[in-house]
Amino acid sequence: MKYAVAVKQVPDTSEVRVDENGSLVRAGVPSILDPYCEYALRKIEGIRKEGDEIVAFTMGPPQASEALRRCLCLGADRAYLISDPAFAGADVWATSRALAAFIQRYACDSDLIVFGARSSDGETGQVPFETAQLLSVQQFVYVADLSPEKDSFVCRQIYGDSERTCRVPRGSAVSFGGVDPCGTLMSISDRISGGKKTIETLGRVELGLGLYSVGLKGSKTRIVRTDSSVIRRKNRKAVINNPGRAAELILDEMGAGR
């Protein structure tokens, strides 16, 4: 089996700034491998068998190679960095287009295309859907567990309070819905092994993409305004014997009185 796992490097902070185009400002901000992507990679590591291959890939600036290096230390066999100045400012559509182009050219023989449910910086959760659509492959979301069979996979999906088990054909795209808040502690041998593996860098030309189909120029989204919201909870505690007064306080807490 061959698994192509899409990952992303994200800022290691909750205080994210954006520029005039609405793009994240990453300069001077420490970065990490996105927890959702790491969780997805670890789930694939858990089902791999002897002879299987895991390919990790990401789109981002040169520093995103640090996230790929962690993937290699966690067990990925190969890694590709999709990086080009022309990719800067890409929205979901332009990002998905670049990822789909990579898969078509360098991982078209993958038995499974794997994503995390979303990234912790953008939180759109749309990249798996759009990439699968561009590749014209079936997609399975909110995956909790996955197990390979002879010619397919069996996955368990959780939709809120309900769940279902279904069969996943080879070549499909799946996104895992969970995340491990504690992350993964690597051993010294894992770090040494991962440090010996190479990371191949691919640009716009290698993917066969035009200048106006990637990055900010190829994006369909235009940020009009960005705002930060502050949520303040009153957390009032009251002992009331009058039901009418109690109802008033509840409505006030819910904002119905404003």
Secondary structure as GFF3:
##gff-version 3
##sequence-region A 1 258
A	DSSP	beta_strand	2	6	.	.	.	ID=ss1
A	DSSP	beta_strand	9	11	.	.	.	ID=ss2
A	DSSP	beta_strand	31	33	.	.	.	ID=ss3
A	DSSP	alpha_helix	35	47	.	.	.	ID=ss4
A	DSSP	beta_strand	53	59	.	.	.	ID=ss5
A	DSSP	three_ten_helix	62	64	.	.	.	ID=ss6
A	DSSP	alpha_helix	65	73	.	.	.	ID=ss7
A	DSSP	beta_strand	78	82	.	.	.	ID=ss8
A	DSSP	three_ten_helix	85	87	.	.	.	ID=ss9
A	DSSP	alpha_helix	92	106	.	.	.	ID=ss10
A	DSSP	beta_strand	112	116	.	.	.	ID=ss11
A	DSSP	alpha_helix	127	135	.	.	.	ID=ss12
A	DSSP	beta_strand	139	148	.	.	.	ID=ss13
A	DSSP	beta_strand	152	159	.	.	.	ID=ss14
A	DSSP	beta_strand	162	169	.	.	.	ID=ss15
A	DSSP	beta_strand	172	176	.	.	.	ID=ss16
A	DSSP	alpha_helix	188	195	.	.	.	ID=ss17
A	DSSP	beta_strand	199	202	.	.	.	ID=ss18
A	DSSP	alpha_helix	204	207	.	.	.	ID=ss19
A	DSSP	three_ten_helix	211	213	.	.	.	ID=ss20
A	DSSP	alpha_helix	243	253	.	.	.	ID=ss21
###
